[in-house]
Amino acid sequence: MSFLQIVENDLKSFFALNPIGHAIEADAKIAWTELVAVAEHDLKQIVEQMATAALAVLASPGALSPQAIAAAAITAGIESAVAGFKAAGKDITVQTLSVLATTVVNQATKQVA
């Protein structure tokens, strides 16, 4: 069995057997359902705005700890998303905003690193 297969099996076991895994999977499913209801053009624009807000925080961290920087970037992304979804006429749950903002910040962090 390859290393990737072992990791894949471990992840599947985690999601199948762990309550936290179930919660993550449930949040992801809710987010997916809500996000597919948003027009692709609007969603792309919202994600770009979120990334811009997150990158602004990541680019000027000051004396904050890495955890505080990440939290501030996620908060900036969520604030940007709320405005974007409101402008698009969509009501998105806090869970979806959190999942989306965390994903965008994770991707933005990879771009900065």
Buried (B, 14 or more C-beta within 10 A) or exposed (E): EEEEEEEEEEEEEBBEEEEEBEEBBEBBEBBEEBBEEBEEEBBEBBBEBBBBBBBBBBEEBEEEEEEEBBBBBBBBBBBBBBBBBEEBEBEBEEBBBBBBBBBBBEEBBEEEE
